[in-house]
Amino acid sequence: MRQVLRAIAMRIEAWTLRQSAKTSHKGIILCDVNWDDSDDAAFLVRTQEALDLIEAKDARRFRRVQKEIRYIVNQELTSGGRYRRATKCCLVDFGRYQFDKNPDWYICLYAGMIVHEATHGALYSRGIQYVPENREQIERICHAEEHHFMRRATPHWLAYLSDEYDASKWHFLWHASKWAQMKAVLRRITESKQKANKSVDHYVSSAADGG
């Protein structure tokens, strides 16, 4: 029964992804299901730039991205990115990446996240399951691959790039209750809605002023 329900859930998710698809790039479908419509165009542009950066700087890891990621999906998360094996999704909370502050740094960071999530897919493909007994080792591997790519992509940022693995980044995902994680996502959705409303208010104000 559990397998049947899982298969139904996968079909529903696949249908939802197809309905939310905005475009494709390098064979990867880009979907947007977050609550902030004001960043839709930026998500598509920056994601395509990130994929192009990976292809230009690291052909081997780019082949991994193409093999292990079928969709890149913008939605609110408790972290910057997640990987979902069932549908080969790289989930990204695009609103967490502050491109307006430093575009060069954040495009590299964003591309590194994609490499990180594709590495999760590659480990799954080798039969390595993400379970409590080995999840820290897996995250160390993915972190290392992410940083190997970033060092190839942006040598001028090397002084600011630390290879040290920080387990505290995953503490909430590993140890928080499902309810606590749900509340964290709901907070992100509220933030997205507020950001979207501010963008609409700014547009209306500018139009009224003739700007």
C-alpha positions as CSV (number, residue, x, y, z in Angstrom):
1,M,0.0,0.0,0.0
2,R,2.8,2.4,0.9
3,Q,4.4,1.8,-2.5
4,V,1.1,2.5,-4.3
5,L,0.7,5.8,-2.4
6,R,4.3,6.7,-3.2
7,A,3.7,6.0,-6.9
8,I,0.6,8.1,-6.9
9,A,2.4,11.0,-5.1
10,M,5.2,10.9,-7.7
11,R,2.7,11.1,-10.6
12,I,1.0,14.1,-8.9
13,E,4.3,15.8,-8.4
14,A,5.4,15.1,-11.9
15,W,2.2,16.6,-13.2
16,T,2.6,19.7,-11.0
17,L,6.1,20.2,-12.3
18,R,5.0,20.0,-15.9
19,Q,2.3,22.6,-15.2
20,S,4.7,25.0,-13.5
21,A,7.4,24.7,-16.1
22,K,8.5,28.1,-17.4
23,T,11.3,27.2,-19.8
24,S,14.2,24.7,-20.3
25,H,17.9,25.3,-20.5
26,K,20.6,22.8,-21.4
27,G,18.0,20.0,-21.2
28,I,16.9,21.0,-17.7
29,I,13.3,22.2,-17.0
30,L,13.0,25.4,-14.9
31,C,9.9,25.6,-12.7
32,D,8.6,28.3,-10.5
33,V,6.1,27.6,-7.7
34,N,7.2,30.1,-5.0
35,W,4.8,32.8,-3.7
36,D,6.8,35.8,-4.9
37,D,6.0,36.6,-8.6
38,S,8.3,39.6,-8.6
39,D,11.4,37.4,-8.9
40,D,10.2,35.0,-11.6
41,A,12.2,36.6,-14.4
42,A,15.3,36.9,-12.3
43,F,15.0,33.2,-11.3
44,L,15.0,32.2,-15.0
45,V,17.9,34.5,-16.0
46,R,20.1,33.7,-13.0
47,T,19.5,29.9,-13.2
48,Q,20.5,29.9,-16.9
49,E,23.6,31.9,-16.0
50,A,24.5,29.5,-13.3
51,L,24.1,26.5,-15.6
52,D,26.2,28.3,-18.3
53,L,28.9,29.0,-15.7
54,I,29.1,25.3,-14.7
55,E,29.3,24.2,-18.3
56,A,32.1,26.8,-19.1
57,K,34.2,26.1,-16.0
58,D,33.7,22.4,-15.2
59,A,32.6,20.2,-18.0
60,R,32.7,17.0,-15.9
61,R,30.5,18.3,-13.2
62,F,28.2,19.9,-15.7
63,R,27.6,16.4,-17.2
64,R,26.7,15.2,-13.7
65,V,24.2,18.1,-13.4
66,Q,22.6,17.2,-16.7
67,K,22.4,13.5,-15.7
68,E,21.1,13.9,-12.2
69,I,18.8,17.0,-12.4
70,R,15.7,17.0,-14.6
71,Y,14.1,20.0,-12.9
72,I,15.2,23.1,-11.1
73,V,12.3,24.3,-9.0
74,N,12.0,27.7,-7.2
75,Q,10.1,27.3,-4.0
76,E,10.3,28.3,-0.3
77,L,12.5,26.0,1.7
78,T,14.2,25.8,5.1
79,S,17.6,26.0,3.3
80,G,19.1,27.3,0.1
81,G,18.6,24.1,-1.8
82,R,17.4,20.5,-1.6
83,Y,17.5,17.4,-3.8
84,R,14.5,15.1,-4.4
85,R,15.4,11.9,-6.0
86,A,12.0,10.6,-7.0
87,T,11.6,13.3,-9.7
88,K,15.3,14.4,-10.0
89,C,14.5,17.8,-8.7
90,C,16.9,20.4,-7.5
91,L,14.8,22.6,-5.2
92,V,16.0,26.1,-4.7
93,D,14.8,28.9,-2.5
94,F,15.9,31.6,-4.9
95,G,14.9,34.5,-2.6
96,R,17.7,33.6,-0.3
97,Y,20.3,34.5,-2.9
98,Q,21.0,38.3,-2.7
99,F,22.2,39.0,-6.2
100,D,21.6,42.7,-5.8
101,K,24.4,42.9,-3.2
102,N,27.1,41.1,-5.2
103,P,26.0,39.4,-8.5
104,D,29.4,37.7,-9.2
105,W,29.6,36.1,-5.8
106,Y,26.0,34.9,-5.7
107,I,26.0,33.5,-9.2
108,C,29.0,31.4,-8.2
109,L,27.3,30.4,-4.9
110,Y,24.1,29.5,-6.7
111,A,26.0,27.4,-9.3
112,G,27.8,25.7,-6.5
113,M,24.5,24.8,-4.9
114,I,23.4,23.1,-8.1
115,V,26.6,21.1,-8.2
116,H,26.1,20.1,-4.6
117,E,22.6,18.9,-5.3
118,A,23.6,17.0,-8.4
119,T,26.2,15.2,-6.3
120,H,23.4,14.0,-4.1
121,G,21.9,12.5,-7.2
122,A,25.1,10.9,-8.3
123,L,25.5,9.2,-4.9
124,Y,21.9,8.0,-5.1
125,S,22.6,6.6,-8.6
126,R,25.5,4.5,-7.0
127,G,23.0,3.0,-4.5
128,I,24.1,5.2,-1.6
129,Q,21.0,6.0,0.4
130,Y,20.7,9.2,2.5
131,V,20.1,7.8,6.0
132,P,21.1,9.0,9.5
133,E,24.0,6.6,9.6
134,N,25.8,8.2,6.6
135,R,24.2,11.6,6.0
136,E,27.0,13.6,7.4
137,Q,29.6,11.8,5.2
138,I,27.4,12.4,2.2
139,E,27.1,16.1,3.0
140,R,30.8,16.3,3.4
141,I,31.3,14.8,-0.1
142,C,28.7,17.1,-1.6
143,H,30.2,20.1,0.1
144,A,33.7,19.2,-1.2
145,E,32.4,18.9,-4.8
146,E,30.6,22.2,-4.5
147,H,33.8,23.9,-3.3
148,H,36.0,22.2,-5.9
149,F,33.7,23.7,-8.6
150,M,33.7,27.1,-7.0
151,R,37.5,27.2,-6.8
152,R,37.6,26.4,-10.6
153,A,34.9,29.0,-11.4
154,T,36.1,32.0,-9.4
155,P,39.8,32.0,-8.5
156,H,39.6,35.7,-7.6
157,W,37.3,34.7,-4.6
158,L,39.6,32.1,-3.2
159,A,40.6,34.3,-0.2
160,Y,37.0,34.4,0.9
161,L,36.2,30.7,0.2
162,S,36.6,28.4,3.2
163,D,36.7,24.6,2.5
164,E,35.7,23.9,6.1
165,Y,32.6,21.8,6.5
166,D,30.1,23.2,8.9
167,A,27.7,20.5,10.2
168,S,25.6,23.2,12.0
169,K,24.0,24.1,8.6
170,W,22.2,20.8,8.5
171,H,21.4,20.6,12.2
172,F,17.8,22.0,11.8
173,L,17.0,19.7,8.8
174,W,18.3,16.6,10.6
175,H,16.9,17.2,14.1
176,A,14.0,19.6,14.0
177,S,10.5,18.1,14.1
178,K,8.3,18.0,11.0
179,W,6.1,20.6,12.6
180,A,9.1,22.9,13.3
181,Q,10.2,22.5,9.7
182,M,6.7,23.2,8.4
183,K,6.5,26.4,10.5
184,A,9.9,27.5,9.0
185,V,8.6,27.0,5.5
186,L,5.4,28.9,6.4
187,R,7.6,31.8,7.6
188,R,9.4,31.8,4.3
189,I,6.1,31.8,2.4
190,T,5.0,34.8,4.5
191,E,8.2,36.6,3.7
192,S,7.8,35.9,0.0
193,K,4.2,37.2,0.0
194,Q,5.3,40.4,1.8
195,K,8.1,40.9,-0.7
196,A,5.7,40.4,-3.6
197,N,3.2,42.9,-2.1
198,K,6.0,45.5,-1.6
199,S,7.0,45.1,-5.3
200,V,3.3,45.7,-6.4
201,D,3.0,48.7,-4.1
202,H,6.3,50.1,-5.5
203,Y,5.0,49.6,-9.1
204,V,1.7,51.2,-8.4
205,S,3.4,54.2,-6.6
206,S,5.8,54.7,-9.5
207,A,3.0,54.5,-12.1
208,A,1.0,57.1,-10.1
209,D,4.0,59.4,-10.0
210,G,4.5,59.0,-13.7
211,G,7.8,57.2,-13.1
